[in-house]
Amino acid sequence: MKKILSLALIGFVLASCGGSSENADSQQQELDPNLITCESIGKVRLSYSHEDLETEFGADNLEDGTEEIDGKEVNITKVFPGTAEEVVVAWTEDSAPFSKAAKLSVSDEMGPYQLEEGIRVGSTIKELVQANNFLPVTFTNFYAREDGFAYIQSFNDGDLAQKYPCLGGVLDIDRTDNLETSLLEEFKLENPAKSNHKAMNFIYANVVELSISAE
């Protein structure tokens, strides 16, 4: 009888610990309203329709327009436009009413938004790799596009891939330091490229956009 009671008590304690962990996660999100998760960027939720945005933030804090994304003209709404808190909502629909977001993104280095791990716009690629449990990040080559940006394609089953399957981002070169021409030319042939390529020891790149996607 004592053995049965002991097992029951152990089960209760384990269940309580699991519940405490879930509650802690929920409380942390409430304490930090600027977290980036797979559900939201700050208070802007991926599930919000345009009507929801108007209800939550007011029409005066929204700005509708279009933006070219991957060569396609996409309808967008900027929440808190022109401020450090700006969040861009890209819609799936070709015309209003807009009810389903495809992506939320932020690109202001002065903005308050960040992952729980501290990754934010302005973070270095080395910090990104560190948060990914030191597994490489795969991205389109900086030199393969006219705009010079690199678009993150994969976190290669690292911690960020496991925790944020929704996460995307854009990188830009801040500077290069003592990068040999031959190594640069070798790197240019890699597309996609990886953060563990030898050339990346001499290329300093930063995050210029973070995004979460519905897919």
C-alpha positions in Angstrom: 0.0 0.0 0.0 2.8 2.4 0.9 4.5 1.5 -2.4 1.4 2.5 -4.3 1.0 5.7 -2.4 4.7 6.6 -3.1 4.3 6.0 -6.8 1.2 8.1 -6.9 3.0 10.9 -5.0 5.9 10.8 -7.5 3.5 11.0 -10.4 1.7 14.0 -8.8 5.0 15.8 -8.3 6.1 15.2 -11.9 2.8 16.4 -13.2 3.1 19.5 -11.0 6.6 20.2 -12.3 5.3 20.0 -15.9 2.5 22.3 -15.1 4.8 24.8 -13.4 7.1 24.8 -16.5 4.1 25.6 -18.8 2.9 28.3 -16.4 6.5 29.8 -16.3 6.6 30.0 -20.1 3.2 31.7 -20.1 4.2 34.1 -17.4 7.5 35.0 -19.1 5.6 35.9 -22.3 3.3 38.1 -20.2 6.2 39.7 -18.5 8.0 40.5 -21.8 5.4 41.8 -24.3 8.1 42.2 -26.9 9.0 38.6 -27.4 9.1 37.0 -30.9 7.4 33.6 -30.9 5.8 31.5 -33.6 2.5 33.0 -32.6 3.4 36.7 -32.5 5.9 39.5 -32.7 5.2 41.6 -29.6 1.4 42.2 -29.4 0.9 41.6 -33.1 -0.4 38.1 -33.6 0.0 36.0 -36.7 -3.6 35.0 -36.4 -4.9 38.5 -36.6 -7.0 39.7 -39.5 -7.0 43.3 -40.7 -10.2 43.8 -38.7 -8.5 42.4 -35.6 -5.6 44.8 -36.1 -8.0 47.8 -36.2 -9.7 46.6 -33.1 -6.4 46.0 -31.2 -4.3 49.0 -32.3 -6.7 51.4 -33.9 -6.9 52.4 -37.6 -4.6 55.4 -36.9 -1.8 53.1 -36.1 -2.1 51.1 -39.4 -0.8 51.8 -42.8 -1.8 49.7 -45.8 0.3 49.3 -48.9 2.2 46.8 -51.1 5.7 45.5 -51.0 7.7 43.3 -53.4 8.5 40.0 -51.7 10.4 37.3 -53.7 9.6 39.1 -56.9 5.8 39.3 -56.2 3.8 42.4 -55.3 2.2 41.6 -51.9 -0.4 43.5 -49.9 0.9 44.6 -46.5 -0.2 46.5 -43.4 2.3 48.3 -41.2 1.4 48.4 -37.5 2.9 51.4 -35.8 4.3 52.7 -39.1 7.4 54.8 -39.1 8.3 53.9 -35.5 10.9 51.6 -33.9 7.9 49.4 -32.9 6.8 48.9 -36.6 5.6 45.4 -37.5 4.9 44.5 -41.1 2.0 42.1 -41.8 2.1 40.5 -45.3 -1.2 39.1 -46.4 -2.1 36.0 -48.4 -5.0 37.7 -50.2 -4.6 39.7 -53.4 -7.3 42.2 -52.3 -9.2 43.3 -49.3 -10.7 42.2 -47.0 -7.5 40.8 -45.5 -8.1 37.9 -43.1 -5.0 35.7 -43.2 -1.4 36.8 -42.7 1.4 35.0 -44.4 4.2 36.6 -42.5 5.1 39.1 -39.8 8.4 40.9 -39.9 10.5 43.6 -38.2 13.6 45.4 -39.5 14.3 48.3 -37.2 17.5 47.8 -35.2 16.1 50.2 -32.5 13.0 48.1 -32.1 12.2 46.3 -28.9 11.5 42.8 -30.3 13.6 39.8 -29.7 13.7 36.1 -29.3 13.8 34.6 -25.8 17.5 33.9 -26.5 18.2 37.6 -27.1 18.4 37.5 -30.9 17.1 40.7 -32.5 17.5 42.9 -35.5 21.2 44.0 -35.3 22.4 40.7 -33.8 25.5 39.2 -35.5 25.6 36.0 -37.4 27.9 34.6 -34.8 25.3 35.3 -32.1 22.7 33.6 -34.3 24.9 30.5 -34.6 25.6 30.5 -30.9 21.8 30.6 -30.2 21.5 27.7 -32.6 23.7 25.5 -30.4 26.6 26.3 -32.7 25.0 24.5 -35.7 25.5 26.3 -39.0 22.9 28.6 -40.6 22.2 28.2 -44.3 21.4 31.2 -46.4 21.3 32.5 -50.0 24.7 33.9 -50.9 25.1 37.7 -50.4 26.8 37.9 -53.8 24.1 36.1 -55.7 21.5 38.9 -55.4 21.6 42.5 -56.6 20.4 43.8 -53.3 23.3 42.1 -51.5 21.2 40.5 -48.8 21.3 36.9 -47.7 18.0 35.2 -46.9 18.0 32.5 -44.2 16.9 29.2 -45.5 17.6 26.7 -42.7 18.9 26.4 -39.1 19.8 22.8 -39.8 18.0 21.1 -36.9 19.7 23.4 -34.4 18.0 24.8 -31.3 16.4 27.7 -33.3 15.0 25.2 -35.8 13.5 23.1 -33.1 12.0 25.9 -31.1 11.1 28.3 -33.9 10.2 26.3 -37.1 8.4 29.5 -38.2 11.5 31.7 -38.0 13.1 33.5 -41.0 15.5 36.4 -41.4 17.7 38.5 -43.6 21.4 39.1 -43.3 23.6 41.9 -44.6 27.4 42.2 -44.6 28.6 44.9 -42.2 32.2 44.6 -43.3 35.0 42.2 -44.4 38.3 41.9 -42.7 41.5 40.5 -44.4 39.4 38.4 -46.8 41.7 37.0 -49.5 40.4 37.4 -53.1 40.7 33.7 -53.8 38.7 32.7 -50.8 36.0 35.3 -51.6 35.7 34.0 -55.2 35.4 30.4 -53.8 32.7 31.6 -51.4 30.8 33.4 -54.2 30.3 30.0 -55.9 28.4 28.7 -52.8 24.6 29.2 -53.2 23.1 28.5 -50.7 26.0 29.3 -48.4 26.6 28.3 -44.8 27.9 30.2 -41.8 30.7 27.7 -41.2 32.3 28.4 -44.6 35.9 29.4 -44.2 35.2 32.8 -45.7 32.7 33.6 -43.0 35.6 34.0 -40.6 36.4 37.2 -42.4 32.9 38.3 -43.3 31.0 40.1 -40.5 27.2 40.0 -41.1 24.3 41.2 -39.1 20.5 40.4 -38.9 18.6 43.1 -40.7 15.2 41.5 -40.6 13.5 38.8 -38.5 10.2 37.3 -39.5 7.7 34.5 -38.5 5.6 32.7 -41.1 2.4 30.8 -41.0 3.9 27.9 -43.0 
